[in-house]
Amino acid sequence: MEAMTQSSESPPKKRRLFFVLSGEHTTLPAAEVEAILESTGFGSATLSRSYRLLILEAPEPALKMISERSLMYDSCGVVLGECNADLDQIHQLVRNLPIEDLTRDSESFAVRSVRLGGVNKTLRRVDLERSVGSFVKQKVPRAKVRLSNPDLTFACIIFETSFLMGISSYSKPSGLIAPRRPRKRPVFHPSTMPPKIARCMVNLARASPPGTFLDPFAGVGGISIEAAVIGCNVVAVDASLRMLRGTRKNFNHFGLEALGLLNGDARHAPIHDLDAIATDPPYGRESSTMGAKASNLISDFLAGAGGCLKSKSHLCICSPVEIPVEDYARESGLKMREKHLAKVHRSLTRQFVVLQNA
């Protein structure tokens, strides 16, 4: 009986977590966080979304997973409390927090503030940081203020007419993406997705390492590289042997390995039982469709995609909004989970469509 008690594990307790998002797009960053949590089995309940701020309920270890997988977040952590963005109410909130318990294992701390959306200009960040830091110091005199690499960072977030205080657990390192920008790679192509968007597509497809991931229109490997970086077994397919050679050079440059680099037709993918697909088929002036009409290419690809994916697995595809991806998916037995629009320029609006296999 004792052995049974020791071996049983209760599910991790859910906490209120905050994510300060990077803000390049109105919906993609939050959708990426939610997709990662779904694909990794953490489960979550979204409590609120506003400009660049996502608050949800999930186990605290989910923060580490997001920090490792997402490129569209700036910082994340545990929510301590919320109130109106009024200095008196903020002081009352801080007074009621168990600061002594929160700082028990910390010898130093810092207070960082951020204003999201340009609101509440009367609440000065420097005053906020100074006053919150003073309250912490009064409650825990032994704790030292350290602006560089503190043991504990209190996050003060001003958004809309509200204020959120939390403990910041992870921040995205500066310069993380710079070495993988398309023009930094040995082989460049102007149609290549930038790393943030490419990684987001991989995550929207619910790719989870070490699962098998396919980009059937790989080009020079923009999306495939991001899937490989997070640990997926990548298969990259392209109809152009020249493009595929570019993918190989780029993979070698970053010390990455692929499960397969295949020269072939995406409409007849030579691999099945895939865990995820993410792809950006050719459609612009800088891309070659090898003589096929872009809409027909996408329609034919989606017609066979269900046969390549495992049951309940996902596919994320990017295309011009004029291409009726939803109709093609419905005809192919794929279910649409979500869609996000992004205007590139006056004549091009992209759609990022997430589909699920039956």
TATA-V10308 format. One record per backbone hydrogen bond with DSSP energy under -0.5 kcal/mol. NH is the residue of the N-H (numbers start at 0). CO is the residue of the C=O. E is the energy in kcal/mol with one decimal. If there is no record, write none. Layout:
BEGIN
NH	CO	E
NH	CO	E
END
This chain:
BEGIN
4	0	-1.7
5	1	-2.0
6	2	-1.9
7	3	-1.3
14	57	-2.9
16	14	-0.6
16	55	-3.3
17	76	-2.5
18	53	-2.2
19	74	-2.8
20	18	-0.7
20	51	-2.5
21	71	-2.1
30	26	-2.2
31	27	-2.5
32	28	-1.9
33	29	-2.2
34	30	-2.2
35	31	-2.5
36	32	-2.1
37	33	-1.9
38	34	-2.7
39	35	-1.8
40	37	-1.0
41	36	-1.4
42	36	-1.3
44	56	-1.7
46	54	-2.3
47	54	-2.1
49	52	-2.5
52	49	-1.9
53	18	-2.2
54	47	-2.7
55	16	-2.1
56	44	-2.5
57	14	-2.2
57	55	-0.6
59	12	-0.8
61	58	-1.9
62	59	-2.0
63	60	-0.6
64	60	-1.2
65	61	-2.3
66	62	-2.3
67	63	-1.5
68	64	-1.7
69	65	-2.8
73	19	-3.7
74	19	-1.3
75	169	-2.2
76	17	-2.0
77	166	-1.9
78	15	-2.9
79	164	-3.1
80	164	-1.8
82	162	-2.1
84	160	-2.2
85	83	-2.6
89	85	-2.6
90	86	-2.3
91	87	-2.0
92	88	-2.3
93	89	-2.4
94	90	-2.3
95	91	-1.5
96	93	-1.2
98	96	-2.2
101	97	-2.3
102	98	-2.0
103	100	-1.1
105	102	-1.9
108	143	-2.4
109	151	-1.7
111	153	-2.8
113	155	-2.2
115	113	-0.5
115	157	-2.9
116	114	-0.6
122	119	-1.4
123	121	-1.1
127	123	-2.3
128	124	-2.8
129	125	-1.9
130	126	-2.5
131	127	-2.5
132	128	-2.2
133	129	-1.8
134	130	-1.9
135	131	-2.2
136	132	-2.3
137	133	-2.2
138	134	-1.9
139	135	-2.3
142	139	-1.5
143	106	-2.5
145	108	-2.5
145	143	-0.5
148	146	-0.6
151	107	-0.9
153	109	-2.9
153	151	-0.5
154	165	-3.1
155	111	-2.9
155	153	-0.5
156	154	-0.6
156	163	-3.1
157	113	-2.7
157	155	-0.5
158	156	-0.6
158	161	-2.2
159	115	-0.8
161	158	-3.4
162	82	-2.9
163	156	-2.6
164	80	-2.8
165	154	-2.3
166	77	-2.4
167	152	-2.4
167	165	-0.6
168	75	-2.4
169	75	-2.0
171	73	-2.3
175	172	-1.2
178	174	-0.6
179	176	-2.4
180	177	-1.5
183	180	-2.2
184	180	-0.6
184	181	-1.1
187	185	-0.5
191	188	-2.0
197	193	-2.7
198	194	-3.1
199	195	-2.1
200	196	-2.3
201	197	-1.9
202	198	-2.5
203	199	-2.8
204	200	-1.6
205	202	-1.9
206	201	-1.7
210	207	-2.4
212	232	-2.9
213	275	-2.0
214	234	-2.1
217	214	-0.5
217	236	-2.7
220	217	-2.4
224	220	-2.8
225	221	-1.1
226	222	-1.8
227	223	-2.3
228	224	-2.4
229	225	-1.4
230	227	-1.3
231	226	-2.3
232	210	-2.5
233	231	-0.9
234	212	-2.7
235	259	-2.6
236	214	-2.5
237	261	-2.0
240	238	-0.6
243	239	-2.0
244	240	-2.1
245	241	-1.6
246	242	-2.0
247	243	-2.2
248	244	-2.3
249	245	-2.3
250	246	-2.8
251	247	-2.6
252	248	-2.1
253	249	-1.4
254	251	-1.1
255	250	-2.7
258	233	-1.9
259	233	-1.8
261	235	-3.1
261	259	-0.5
263	237	-1.4
263	261	-0.8
265	263	-0.6
267	264	-2.0
268	265	-0.8
273	307	-2.9
274	211	-2.0
275	211	-1.3
276	313	-1.6
277	213	-1.7
278	315	-2.3
280	317	-0.6
286	283	-1.2
291	288	-1.8
296	292	-2.6
297	293	-2.3
298	294	-2.5
299	295	-2.8
300	296	-2.1
301	297	-2.7
302	298	-1.6
303	299	-0.9
303	300	-1.0
304	300	-0.9
305	301	-0.7
306	303	-0.6
307	303	-0.5
307	304	-1.4
308	304	-1.6
309	273	-2.7
312	309	-1.8
313	204	-0.6
313	274	-0.8
314	354	-2.5
315	276	-2.4
316	352	-2.5
317	278	-1.8
318	350	-1.7
320	348	-2.7
322	319	-1.7
324	322	-2.6
327	323	-2.2
328	324	-2.8
329	325	-2.4
330	326	-2.2
331	327	-1.2
332	329	-1.2
333	328	-2.7
334	355	-2.9
336	353	-3.3
337	353	-1.3
339	351	-1.8
341	349	-2.5
343	347	-2.5
344	347	-1.7
347	344	-1.5
349	341	-3.1
350	318	-2.9
351	339	-3.1
352	316	-2.8
352	350	-0.7
353	337	-2.8
354	314	-3.3
354	352	-0.6
355	334	-3.1
356	312	-3.0
END
